[in-house]
Every structure is written in structure tokens, then in C-alpha cells.
Amino acid sequence: MGIGLLLQERGLVSRDQLDEAIETQTRTGERLDRVLVRMGYVRSEDVLQAIGQQFSMPIVDLASQEVPEETLQLLPPRLVFKQQCVPIEHQGNTLRVATCDPFELTAFDELRLLTNMDIELVLADETDLRKFIRTHYGVAGDTLEALGAGQEMAEDTADTGEDGLDQAEQASVIRLVNDLLVEAVRERATDVHIEPYEDSLAIRYRVDGVLVQAGVPATVNQFRNAIVSRLKIMANLNVAEKRVPQDGRITLRRNGREYDLRISIIPMLFGEGVVIRILSKTVALLELDELGMEPEVKQHWEQLISRPHGILLVTGPTGSGKSTTLYASLNQIVSDEVKIITVEDPAEYNIVGVNQIQVQREVGLDFATGLRSILRHDPDVIMVGEIRDRETAEMAVQASLTGHLVFSTLHTNDAAGALPRLLDMGIEPFLVSSTIEGVLAQRLVRRVCDECGMPWRPEPTDLPQGWPLPDTPLRRGAGCRECRNTGFHGRVGIYELLRIDEHLREMIVQRTNASRIAEEASQAGLLHTLVASGRIKVAGGLTIPAEVARATRD
């Protein structure tokens, strides 16, 4: 019985749904049950149960399986990738093999002939199976296997530029690079790091702010130059130039979503190092209420962004969510009565009602130039992507003094540090004092996984120095398939807001240092610190003390 009739007989799909899926299958060539799942007519776990009962095959949870290395080696990777099956248990002359497709039973005759063993088939979820293969046989392992089988290469073949360029044009290398990028998107990575060493090539993903190994087989080292050359071709960079840094962009489309990849390539001792920043163009724009600010911080920030003029700064390291906060703030105040113009590098979100300018340095359009031109367009609110130099800072100050509300970002460790940073750029103290209205510093900490989070009473050794033992249980993740056994899934912001009053303005004019300003602001109730925000998030079960300490260096 075919899978369609099997599901219909069990009442999981109707005849009309089956006919619609068959029509789609005719166009796409997909397996019928996958079409039905994708169309939302049936759940994948129900399909798995139905197939298991039909074939009298047990179902295994691959996410909980611990398979010895010697068992994994009983099947060559080539067959694992080809048949989409994995060995999970070996007893005597019987090898237990997990598959998600038992319909091609003749394909498993090849396994019996190759291993000279009895093959016992068990069923596994397709998503779990693919993840198991990536984990134990490597990301893009099938592509690398095909590349290695397709050509015999000397050890130093990949060290010649010509070979790297020739390989970059091959379909297998194109697929290899695509596999690496798609895997990064699948793992929710914000950055991909490709790092050349003398005898190896390391590929790491930054997931939830922490670098993790991508799990690529060691044979990827043979194609290091081909990978870099392919990325250069995709980003329209100079493939032949290997002596100077190059920056470019790639647009990647995946499952209806569009991603903007920012490529940075730098020559290093043993080759060219690559870092790829992944930005989703179609990600939903967050509202101010969704950022996770404490009610007190949110109330004061809303008051600040409603002011008619002044400068509001958002500070923090790269990747701390500054742009997201700025966009949410602009989205809060956009209206028919307010004209908002931004100059950004790059424009990460599109906001209806906001005029956005993209920095193009190759034609001389930088932040300072864009800001100077913006003032002729009669704006009420201006956003500058980043204050990087004295010229941009001076233009922002002048815009504020002429009655505009200016938003921007700055790279400082805390809110109070933004004030001496502007002074160091050469801005006069009285100008900083009279224009800065507030500074918001922020960090992102990993969020406890909702799937495996559980109550937790920490021991004193589990807490950073200076943290008191809590009176009530906290939460932490035990580790599950959803969070890759890390206990964390996603991130949440912690915020530090500094508001400026007349006393602090006098201190700025006197060039008082940042720590003294923070101390005075805290005593006056004008400073809500990162640590205080982090402790509130910990008490609410959103994160753990070690995460707050890592993000704040507390």
C-alpha cells in the first residue's frame, strides 16, 4: 500500500487533501508524505507512527542515542549519505540501521552485501536523522565525499590560486559553500568564521553569541582556496587579489526568507580568513514592548524618545542588538506628523514612513556626508547608524542644536562611558553637556530554553562572586534537541539607562570621569545598571547568573 492510501485509510488525511498533495507531488517530485506534512495536512510524527505500524518497524529517538564510534564506522560515509541511513547498534552478526524511508527496501541489499551482516531496520524522524548525520559525519560531508572521490589531489593542490579558482567553478564546490551557509542559517548563526591554519581549516558558527564548531570533516582543508574563491565570486570581489583585505555582500534566499551576508576577507599567515555576518532581511521588526526592557527603563526611554530635540545614544559591542532597539524606538514614534530620515550601513530593516539612506563609501556617501545632506530635507528625527569619528559627532551635535532629535550608536562598555568618548573625539564639553539627553547601554544574554527549562536551586559555587544565594528557585535548561543540548535557545536583552540632569551636565563640562558620573547618577536615581537588569532577568527565570556575569564582566 502506498503512503498516501495508508494515511487515508488511517483517517489522517482526506481524499481531497490527498488529491491536492498528489498534484503538487507531480510538479515537485517530492515524496508524498513530505508534501502532506509541508501543506499542514498531517503531522510528521503521525506519518512516522503509521509507517512504523504498517512495516512492523520499531521507532527510535535518534536525539537520545549514543552510538560508539566503532559502530558508526561499520558503514562507509558514502552509503550513509546516499541511502540516508545510519548504524546505531551492533550485536553479533546483526547491524541495526535507522532510516526515514523504508519504501526502498532493495536499496538495503547493498548494505547487506557490503557489511556481510544481517540488517535490522528501524524508523527515525527525518529531521533527527539528518541532524544525526551532520553531527557524526560532518556538515556537507556528502559533498566533501563526492569532491574527494571525484578527483585525486596532491597535498598542496589547494595552495595554488589557479586550482582554487578552477575548483570554485565546480558544481560540487558551489554546493559545498551553499551547504555551509544553509547550515549556518539553520543553526540560527549570526556569524560564520572560516579560519586557515597550517594543516587545517577551522569553520565555526556564532550561535546565541557563543562560537561553536560547525562540525565539518577535516577533508574540507583540501578545498580552502576553492571555498574562499567561491565566496569572492558570489560577493563580486577580486578573486586574484590575495594580499589585501576585501569586503563584500551576498544575498541568500532560503525557505522564502532573504538574508544579507556581509563578507570580510583578510590575508593571514596560512591563507585568507573569512568572517560572514548573517542578517535576515525578512525578520519581523520588534516593537518596543517586545525588547524585554524592565518597566521602569521602558517608561523613561519612551519619555526620552518623545523629546523634540537632543541626542540619544545606544551603546554596546557589535551584535548586542543596538540596531534592533533603534528601529523599535523609531517605529514607536513614526507618524504622519513626524519626518524621520536615517543614514545606515547597512539598512537592516525597512520601516514604513521612514526615509532610509544607505551608506556608499565608494562614491563618497558616508555617515557625515549623509547627515549633512539630511539637514536640508527638513527632518524632525534623524538616525545615524554609528558615530565613528569627530566629523560625524560634530554634525550630530549641530543637528541637535538646531532642533532635531538625533538617534545614534557608539561603541562603549557602559552608558556613562559614552560621555568621555565624545569628549575624546574632540567635541567641546559644553556641547556634549547641552545635547545629550540619555544613553542606553545593552547586552544580549542567552535565554533559558523553554523546552527543557526546569527549577534550579544553585549552590554557592554556581554563582559568580558577589551574587547572593536566591530565596526562591531559579531556572536553567537541562539540554535537549531544540537547544543543541546547551540549555539555551535564543537571547534576551539587559539594559542600562543613564538620564542626564543639570548636575550631571555640570560634571560633563568639568570633564568628570565616567565612573564618577555613574556613581552620582546612581545615587540620584538616574542610572539603571546592566547588572540590576540582569538580576531581574535571572529572578524571572529568563537566564542564569553566569550568563549575566559573562555579558557584563561582573
N, C-alpha and C positions, 0 to 999 in steps of 0.2 A: 504494500500500500504506500502511495506517495505521501510526502509530508503534508501536503495540502488537505488530502482526504482524511488523513489521520487526525489533523487538528479539527476538521469539520465534524468528524464522527464523534469526537470527544466534546463537542459543543463549545470549543474555544474560539471558533470563527464562524461567521455565517457564509452562505453560498455567495451572496453578493460581494462580501468582503474578499472572499477567495477569488472570485472572477476578476475583481479590480486588481488584486495583487498579481494574478497571472498575467494580466495585460501589461502591468508595469514590469514584471519579470521578463516578458518578451522583448521589451525595449532595452533593459539594463543588463540582462544576463545574470543577475544575482540569484542566489539560492532563494527559493520561495519563502521559507520560514523567516529569512532575514528581511525580505521585503515586508512581510506581515508585521514584524517587530518594528521596523522603521516607520511604518504607517500608523503604528499605535493600536493595531487591532488585537494584538496578543503580547503578553509579556515573555521575555526571553527565558525566564525560569520555568514558565508553564510549558513552553516548547521543549525545554530540556527534560522535564518530567515525562512528557508524552512520548518523546523518542526513547527515553530510558525504559519505560514500561513496554513499548512496542518491541524493542530489541532484547528485552530482559537483561539490560546492562545496568550495573550499579553506577551511581553518580558520585563523583569525588569533588571535594573542595580543594582546588589546587593552591589557593591562598594560604591554606594551613599545612600544606605538605612540605616536609623536609626530606629532600632526596639526596642520598650520598653521591659524591662526585663519581665514584666508580660505576654507579647505575646510570648516570647521565651519559657516560662515555660509551655505553653499550650500543647506542645509535649514533651514526655519524651526523654531524650538523646538517649536511646536505639533505638527508632524508627528513630530518626534523622540520626543516623549513619547507621542503617540498610537500610533505604529507600533513603538515600542521598537527603533529602528534609528538608526545614526549614520554620517555620511560620514567615511571615513578616507583616501581618496586620490582625486585628480582629475588625469586625464590626457586632454588634448584634449577630446573630447565625451563621455568616459566617466567616470562617477562611481562609485567603489567604495563600497558601503554594507554595513556589518556588521549582522547581525541574529541573533537566537537562535531565531526562529520562521519558517522558510521555508515553512510549510504554507499560509499565507495569501498566495499569490503575487499574487492580484488586488489586494491592498492596495498593492502596489508600483507598480501602474499610476498611482496618484495621484502618486507621486514622479516618474515619467517625464513626466507632463503638466505638473507644477509646474516642474520644472527644465529641461524640454525637452532632456534629456540621456539617453544610454544608461545604464541602471543595471546594474551588475555586483554580484551579491550574494555575500557571503562569510559564513561562520558564525563566531560568537563565543560563548564561555561566558556564560550568562545573568547570573551574579553579576558577572563582569568588565564586561559590557555596562551593567548598572545602575550600577556604580561609575563607569564612564567617563562616563555621562550626568550623574551627580551632580557629578563633578569639573568637567566642561566646560560644563554647562548649569545647574548650581546645585542645591543641596539644595531639595526642594519646588518645583522650577522649574515642574513641570506644574501644580501647584496655583496658584502665583502667576500663571501664564499664563492659567489659567481665570478667576481673580479679575479680572485686568486686562481680559480680553475680555468679561467679564460686566457690567462697569459702567464708565461714563465718570466720572472723578473729577477735581475741581479739585485743584490742587497742595496746598491747605491742608485738604482734606476730612478727612484723618486727624487734624487738630489739634483737632477738636471732640469733646467727650466723648460726645455723643449718637450721632454717627456711629460712634465706636469701639465703643459698646455694641451698636448695631444690627448692625454687621459681625460682632461676636463671636458673635452668634447664628446666623450663616450657616453652612451646611454646609461651604462652601469654607474658611472661616477655621478652623473646627473641625479640618478635615483638615490645614490648614497647620500648626497648632500640634502636632497629633499627629505629622506628618512630622518636625518639628524635634526632638521628644522621642525618637521612634523612631530617628532618625539618630544622636542622641547616645548612645543605648544601644548601637546597632550599632557605633559607633566606640570603645566602652569608655570613654566620657567620665565623669568624676566630677562635673563641674560644667558648667552652661550659663550663659554670660554674655550678656545682652541689653542693649546699651549705646546710648542715644539721643544723637545729635549733631545739630547744627543742620540739616544737609542729608542725613543718612544714619542708618541703623540698623546697628550692628555686632553680629554674633552670633558668639560664639567658644565652643569646647569646650575643656575642660581634659582632655587625654589623657596618661596617664602623667606627670602633674604639670606639664605644659607646655601653655600656651594656644595653640590653633591656630584659624585662621579656619574657620568652618563651611562656607564656600563657598556662601552664599545669594545669589541675584541681588539687584542693587541695588533692584529694584522692591519689595522687602519693606518699604522705608521708608514706602511709602504706607499700610501696614497696621499701623504701630507701635502705635497705640492699640488697634486691634482685637485684636492679639496679647496685649497686657497685660490687656485686659478679659477675654479668654477664659481666661487663666491665673487671674485673680481669681475668675471663675465656678467654675472647676474646683477651686480651693482654698477655696471658700466665704468669700471676702473681700468687703469693701465696694467694689463697682465704682465707685460715685460718688465715693469719697474718694481724692483725688489729692495731698493736701497733707502727709500723714504717712506714715512707714514702716509697712508691714504684713508680717506673716509668716504663712505657712500651709503646708498639706501636701496632696499629691496622691498617690493610689495609681494606678500604671500597671501594666497587665498586658501582657506581651509574650512570645510563644512559650512559654507555660506558666510563665513567671517573673513574680514580683511585685516591683515597685520602689516604694520610698518616696521621693517627691520633696519636698524641703524648699524652699519658695519664700520668698525675701526680696525685697521691693519697696521701693525708696527713691526719693522725688522728686528729680529732678536738674534741671539748668539747662534742658535741651531736652526734658524728658519724664520718664517713670518708668523707672529702671534695674531690671533683674531679674537675680537670680542663683538658679539652681536646683541644689541639691545632690542627686545621684542615689545612692541607697543600695539595694542589692539585698537584698530580704528573704529570698530563697531561695538566697543564695550559701552555699557549703559552709563550715562552721566549721573553721578551720585548727587542727591540732594544734601543740603547742609545737615538735615536731621539724620541722615544715614552715615555720617562720618564717625559717629561714636564719641563726640565731644561730651564732656561732663556738662550737665545743665547750666552750671554757673559759667563755665567757659563759653558755651554756646550763646548764652544770653549777652555776655559782654562783647563777644565777637560780632553778633548781629547789630549791636549798638554802634560798634566801630565802622562796620561796612555801610552803615546808613548815613555817615557823616558827609557833608558837602565837599570837603577838601582835606588834604593831608596825605601822608604816606603810610600804608600798611604793608608790613613785610612778613613773609612766611619763610622761616629758615629751617635748615636741616641738611643732612647729607644727601647725595644722589640716591634716588629710589626710595625716599622717605614719604612720598605722597604729597609733596608740596603743590604740584600742578593740579592734582585732584581737588585739593582744598580750595585753591584759587578759582577753579572752574565752578565748584559748588557755590562759592561766595558770589561770583558774577551771576550765576543762574538765579540766585536768590533776589538780586536787586534789578535784574533786567526788566524793562517795561517800555511802554510807548513813550513815556516822558523822559527817559534817560538814554543818552547816546553813549555806547561803550565801544572802545576801539582797543584791540590788543596787538602786540607785536611779539611773536613767539618763534621758538626754534626747538622742535617743530610744533605745529599746531596739532595737539594730540586729540582734542575733541572739537566737535562743531556745535556751537550754541546758536539757536535761532534768535535773531535780534541783536547779535554781537558782530561787529565788523572785525575780522581777523586778518592780520598781515603775517606772512611767512618770511622769516629772515632768509636772505640770499646773499651771502658774503661774496660770492664770485662776481656779483655785479655791484658790490659796494653797499648793499642794504643790510646793515647790522642794527643792533638794538638802538644805538644812539641816533643813527640816521633816521630810522623808522619813527622814533619818539619825537624827533624834531619835526618831521612831516605831519605826524598825528595832530600836533597842536594847531595846525591850520584847518583842521576838519571840525572844529568846534565840538570836541567831546565833553561829556560830563565826567566819565570814568575812563581811566587808562590802565591797561595791564601790560607791564613789561616782563617778558619771560624771566629775565635774570639781570641783576645789576652786577656786571663783571669788572667795570673799570670806572675811572673818575669821570669820563665824559658822560657815560650813561647815568651815573649817580647825579651829576650836576643837572642834566636835563630833567630827571625825575623830580629833583628839588624845585627847579624853576616851574615845572608843570603844577606842582602842589601849591606853590606860592601864588600862581595865577588863577587859583580857584578850582583845581581839578582834584578828584580823589584818585590816587595812584596806588595800584597793587603791584608788588614785585616779589622776587625771591632772592635770598642771599645764602651763601654757604657759611654758616657759623654753627658752633656746637650748642649754643643755648640762645634764648631770646635776648638777654642783656648784652651778649657778645656782638649783636648786630650794630649797636651804637658806636663803640670804638672802631668797629670795622669800617664804618662810613667815614669816621674821622681819619683813619689810616689812608683812605683813598684820596684824602685831600679836601674833603668837604669842610667848610668852616663850622665850628661848634654851634654858633648861633643859628645857622641854617638847619643843622640836624635837629637842634632843640625845638625850633619853631615848626617843623614839618612832620616829624614822626609822631603818629598818634598811637600806634600799637605794634607789637611784634609777636607773632605766633610761631613758636618752635615746635617741631613734631618729629616723632619716630614711628616706625611700624614694628610691632612685636607679633610673634606668631600666636595664632589663636588656637585654643584647645579644640581638638577635633570633636565635632558634635556626635559622631557615630560611636566613638569609644571613650568619650569623656566620662569620668567617674569621680565620686567624692574622694578626697585625699587629705589625710592629716600629716603634714610634713614633720620630719624630725629636725632638730636644730641644725644638723649638718646639711639638710636640703635647702636651707635658706641662706641668702647672701649675708655677709657680715652687716650687722646693724638692723636686720629685719626681725621684728618680734614674732614669737610664735602666735599664730592666729587663734582666736577663741572658737571660731566655727570652721568646719571643714572647707578646704579649697577644692579646686577641680584640676585634674590633669588627665591626659589621654593615655590609654593603655597600649595603643598601637593597633592598627587594623589595615585592611586593604585600601580603604579610602584615603588614609593619610600616609601610605607607604611605610607603615609601622613606625612613624616618628612621633605620633601622639598629637601632631599639629596639622591643621588644614586651614589655609588662608591666613590673613593678618588683620590686625585691628590697630587703630592709631592711638597714641598717647600724646597729649598736648600740653604745652607750656605757654601761657598767655601773659605778656607784660603790657600793662597800660601805663601811659605817660601822664603824670600830673605836673603841676607847676614846680613842685620841689625837685622832681626828677629832671625837669628841664634845666633848672639851675645847675644841677650836678653835671649834666651833659656839657653845658657851657664851660664849666670848670675842668672838663676832661677827666672826670672821676672814672676810675677803672670799673670794669664790668661786674666784678664780684661785689664791690661796694654798692653799686646801683641795684643789683639783685637783692642784696641784704636789706636796703632801705625800702625797696618796693615790696618785699615780702612782709616787712613789719607794718607797712601801710595798707596791706591787703590788696595790693595792685599786681601781685605775681602768683599765678597758679603754676606750680612746678611740674616737670616731667615725671619726677618720682612720685609726687602726690597723685598724678593722673594714673600712673602705672599701678599704684597700690589699690586704687579704686577698681581698676580693671581686674586685678588679682582677686579682690574680695568678691567681685561679681562673677567669678568663675570663667572669665574670658581668656586668661593667660596664667602663667606661673611666675613666681618671683625671679627665677633665674633668667627668664626672658627679659623682664624689665631691667634687671641689672646689666644684662648684655647690651641692651639698646641704649641705656643711659650711662653706662660705665660707672654705676653707683656701687 
